[in-house]
Amino acid sequence: MNPVPHPAGDDTMILFSNINKWYGDYQALADVNAEVKKGEVVVVCGPSGSGKSTLIRTVNRLEEVKSGQLLFDGHDIHAPMSSAALNKLRSRIGFVFQSFNLFPHLSVLENIMLSPMRVLSVKRTDAKARAAQLLERVGLSNKAGAYPAQLSGGQQQRVAIARALAMEPPAMLFDEPTSALDPEMVGEVLSVMRSLASDGMTMMCVTHEMNFAREVADRVWFMDAGRILEKADPETFFGSPQHPRAQRFLSDLRAH
């Protein structure tokens, strides 16, 4: 699969060009044009039903687009390709979901080892060593032998992050990673995400955690009705949003 020539610079990791998506008569994404640069943290926010999760799920083709082009590190994600080629491409895109999707019958360590061994043919001893390093990274070294059901929601989500990192992806996508967690567990997951951002990981995060957006994002995209209405650095977005819909969204948040 050869990279597609495109007008964006070499520092572009994800490029959306005129992306449209429908569910039947409902247009979920409308003429989305945006880019995420390498090493950049982009937070996508907006009201429920605005298209945020649909947008992020197009990046690894969990959602198909109707028209437009979506490039990931120069590769056209939605071009016709074999399932093997698609799986190979997906293996380079770390994805952390709202639900943790861990295998219940595998230990924490085995959950992290599985994909590198199966997809990348990493030797078991190497996969185990890497998994142990990643568990230390997310603060769960002492849980290697535990099973998902024995962990709190916050711990399971940190294991899910470690599992995504085990594939050594050049970018990580987070789709509302804290929305299924009890409030006291949110901080432990955001702290792992903060440390990834400070290490220069390219990240695209759909989240309602506005403090995280304010502190960690390089850019904030505000969506409503399937469109990106505003793109700004956090200081500008939170201090002086330009679009009336973004202004209303933020004033509603402050009211709560």
C-alpha positions as CSV (number, residue, x, y, z in Angstrom):
1,M,0.0,0.0,0.0
2,N,1.7,3.2,-1.1
3,P,1.2,6.5,0.6
4,V,-1.1,8.8,-1.4
5,P,0.4,12.1,-2.3
6,H,-1.6,14.9,-0.6
7,P,-1.3,18.6,-0.1
8,A,-0.7,18.4,3.7
9,G,2.9,18.6,5.0
10,D,5.1,15.7,6.2
11,D,4.1,16.6,9.7
12,T,0.5,15.6,9.2
13,M,-0.7,12.4,10.9
14,I,-4.4,12.5,10.2
15,L,-6.1,14.5,7.4
16,F,-9.9,14.7,6.9
17,S,-10.8,16.1,3.4
18,N,-14.5,16.8,2.8
19,I,-15.7,13.9,4.9
20,N,-19.4,13.1,4.7
21,K,-21.3,10.3,6.3
22,W,-25.0,9.4,6.5
23,Y,-27.0,6.9,8.4
24,G,-30.0,6.5,6.1
25,D,-31.4,10.1,5.7
26,Y,-29.5,11.4,8.7
27,Q,-26.2,13.2,7.9
28,A,-23.8,12.3,10.8
29,L,-20.8,14.1,9.3
30,A,-20.9,17.1,7.0
31,D,-18.0,18.4,4.9
32,V,-15.4,17.8,7.7
33,N,-12.0,19.3,6.8
34,A,-9.3,19.1,9.6
35,E,-5.8,17.8,10.3
36,V,-4.0,16.4,13.3
37,K,-0.2,17.0,13.2
38,K,2.4,14.6,14.4
39,G,2.9,15.0,18.2
40,E,-0.3,17.1,18.5
41,V,-3.1,16.5,21.0
42,V,-6.5,17.4,19.6
43,V,-9.6,17.3,21.9
44,V,-12.9,17.0,20.1
45,C,-15.8,18.3,22.1
46,G,-19.4,19.3,21.6
47,P,-23.0,18.3,22.7
48,S,-24.2,14.7,22.6
49,G,-25.1,13.6,19.1
50,S,-22.8,16.1,17.4
51,G,-20.8,13.5,15.5
52,K,-17.7,13.3,17.7
53,S,-17.5,9.6,18.2
54,T,-18.5,9.0,14.6
55,L,-15.7,11.2,13.4
56,I,-13.0,9.5,15.5
57,R,-14.3,6.0,14.5
58,T,-13.8,6.9,10.8
59,V,-10.0,7.1,11.5
60,N,-9.6,3.4,11.9
61,R,-12.6,2.6,9.6
62,L,-14.9,1.3,12.4
63,E,-17.3,3.7,10.5
64,E,-17.2,3.9,6.7
65,V,-17.5,7.4,5.1
66,K,-19.8,8.1,2.2
67,S,-17.5,10.6,0.5
68,G,-14.2,12.5,1.0
69,Q,-10.7,11.3,1.8
70,L,-9.2,10.4,5.1
71,L,-5.4,9.9,5.3
72,F,-3.5,8.4,8.2
73,D,0.2,8.9,8.0
74,G,-0.2,9.3,4.2
75,H,-2.3,6.2,3.8
76,D,-5.9,6.5,2.5
77,I,-7.9,4.7,5.2
78,H,-11.1,4.3,3.1
79,A,-9.5,3.2,-0.2
80,P,-10.5,-0.3,-1.3
81,M,-8.2,-2.8,0.4
82,S,-8.1,-6.4,1.5
83,S,-9.1,-7.2,5.1
84,A,-5.4,-8.1,5.8
85,A,-4.3,-4.7,4.6
86,L,-7.0,-3.0,6.7
87,N,-6.0,-5.0,9.8
88,K,-2.4,-4.1,9.3
89,L,-3.4,-0.4,9.0
90,R,-5.6,-0.6,12.1
91,S,-2.7,-2.2,14.1
92,R,-0.9,1.1,13.8
93,I,-3.8,3.1,15.2
94,G,-4.2,2.7,19.0
95,F,-7.9,3.0,19.9
96,V,-9.3,3.2,23.5
97,F,-13.0,2.8,23.8
98,Q,-15.6,3.9,26.3
99,S,-16.0,0.2,27.3
100,F,-12.8,-1.5,28.0
101,N,-13.2,-4.5,25.7
102,L,-10.7,-6.7,27.6
103,F,-10.8,-10.5,27.2
104,P,-12.3,-11.7,30.5
105,H,-10.7,-15.1,30.3
106,L,-7.1,-13.7,29.9
107,S,-5.0,-12.2,32.7
108,V,-4.0,-8.5,32.5
109,L,-0.6,-9.5,31.2
110,E,-2.0,-11.9,28.6
111,N,-4.5,-9.2,27.3
112,I,-1.5,-6.9,26.6
113,M,0.7,-9.6,25.0
114,L,-2.0,-11.0,22.7
115,S,-2.0,-8.6,19.7
116,P,1.8,-8.1,19.4
117,M,2.2,-11.9,19.3
118,R,-0.7,-12.5,16.9
119,V,-0.4,-9.5,14.6
120,L,3.2,-8.5,14.8
121,S,4.6,-12.1,15.4
122,V,6.5,-10.8,18.5
123,K,8.1,-13.6,20.5
124,R,6.3,-14.5,23.7
125,T,9.3,-13.6,25.9
126,D,9.6,-10.2,24.2
127,A,5.8,-9.6,24.4
128,K,5.8,-10.4,28.0
129,A,8.7,-8.1,28.8
130,R,7.1,-5.3,26.9
131,A,3.7,-5.9,28.6
132,A,5.4,-5.7,32.0
133,Q,7.0,-2.4,31.1
134,L,3.6,-1.0,29.9
135,L,1.9,-2.1,33.1
136,E,4.5,-0.2,35.1
137,R,3.9,2.8,32.8
138,V,0.2,2.8,33.7
139,G,0.8,2.1,37.4
140,L,-0.5,-1.5,37.5
141,S,2.7,-3.7,37.8
142,N,1.1,-5.4,40.8
143,K,-2.0,-6.5,38.7
144,A,-0.2,-8.6,35.9
145,G,-1.8,-11.9,37.0
146,A,-5.2,-10.4,37.8
147,Y,-8.3,-10.9,35.5
148,P,-10.4,-8.0,34.3
149,A,-13.3,-8.8,36.6
150,Q,-11.0,-8.3,39.6
151,L,-10.1,-4.8,38.5
152,S,-11.9,-1.5,39.0
153,G,-13.2,0.4,35.9
154,G,-10.3,2.8,36.1
155,Q,-7.8,0.0,36.3
156,Q,-9.4,-1.8,33.3
157,Q,-9.2,1.3,31.3
158,R,-5.5,1.7,32.1
159,V,-5.0,-1.9,31.0
160,A,-6.8,-1.0,27.7
161,I,-4.4,1.9,27.2
162,A,-1.4,-0.4,27.8
163,R,-2.8,-2.9,25.4
164,A,-3.2,-0.3,22.7
165,L,0.4,1.0,23.4
166,A,1.8,-2.6,23.0
167,M,1.3,-2.3,19.3
168,E,3.6,0.8,19.3
169,P,1.2,2.9,17.3
170,P,2.3,6.3,16.0
171,A,-1.1,7.8,17.1
172,M,-3.7,7.1,19.8
173,L,-7.4,7.7,19.6
174,F,-9.6,8.0,22.7
175,D,-13.4,7.8,22.4
176,E,-14.8,9.1,25.7
177,P,-12.4,6.9,27.7
178,T,-13.7,8.2,31.1
179,S,-17.4,8.4,30.5
180,A,-18.2,4.9,31.8
181,L,-16.1,5.5,35.0
182,D,-17.0,6.5,38.5
183,P,-15.8,10.1,39.2
184,E,-13.0,9.0,41.5
185,M,-11.5,6.8,38.8
186,V,-11.5,9.4,36.0
187,G,-8.3,11.1,37.4
188,E,-6.2,8.0,37.2
189,V,-7.0,7.5,33.5
190,L,-6.5,11.1,32.6
191,S,-3.2,11.1,34.3
192,V,-1.9,8.3,32.0
193,M,-3.2,10.2,29.0
194,R,-1.4,13.4,30.3
195,S,1.9,11.4,30.5
196,L,1.4,10.1,26.9
197,A,0.8,13.7,25.7
198,S,3.9,14.9,27.5
199,D,5.9,12.2,25.8
200,G,4.9,13.6,22.4
201,M,2.3,10.9,21.4
202,T,-0.1,12.1,18.7
203,M,-3.5,11.9,20.2
204,M,-7.1,12.6,19.2
205,C,-9.5,12.5,22.1
206,V,-13.3,12.7,22.2
207,T,-14.0,13.7,25.8
208,H,-16.3,15.7,28.1
209,E,-13.4,16.4,30.4
210,M,-12.9,20.1,29.8
211,N,-10.2,20.6,32.3
212,F,-8.2,18.0,30.5
213,A,-8.8,19.8,27.2
214,R,-7.8,23.1,28.8
215,E,-4.5,21.7,30.2
216,V,-3.4,19.1,27.7
217,A,-4.8,19.9,24.2
218,D,-2.8,21.7,21.6
219,R,-6.1,22.3,19.6
220,V,-9.7,22.0,20.5
221,W,-12.3,21.1,17.8
222,F,-15.9,22.0,18.6
223,M,-18.6,20.0,16.8
224,D,-22.3,20.3,16.4
225,A,-24.7,18.6,13.9
226,G,-21.8,16.7,12.2
227,R,-19.7,19.8,11.5
228,I,-16.6,21.2,13.1
229,L,-17.7,24.7,13.9
230,E,-14.6,25.9,15.6
231,K,-10.9,25.0,15.9
232,A,-8.7,26.9,18.3
233,D,-6.0,26.6,20.9
234,P,-7.5,26.0,24.4
235,E,-6.8,29.5,25.7
236,T,-8.8,31.0,22.8
237,F,-11.5,28.4,22.8
238,F,-12.3,28.6,26.5
239,G,-11.5,32.4,26.8
240,S,-13.2,33.8,23.7
241,P,-15.0,31.2,21.5
242,Q,-16.1,32.7,18.2
243,H,-19.0,30.6,17.1
244,P,-22.4,31.3,18.9
245,R,-23.0,27.5,19.3
246,A,-19.6,27.1,21.0
247,Q,-20.4,30.1,23.2
248,R,-23.7,28.6,24.3
249,F,-22.1,25.2,24.9
250,L,-19.5,26.7,27.2
251,S,-21.9,28.9,29.1
252,D,-24.2,25.9,29.7
253,L,-21.1,24.0,31.0
254,R,-20.3,26.9,33.4
255,A,-23.9,27.0,34.5
256,H,-23.7,23.4,35.6
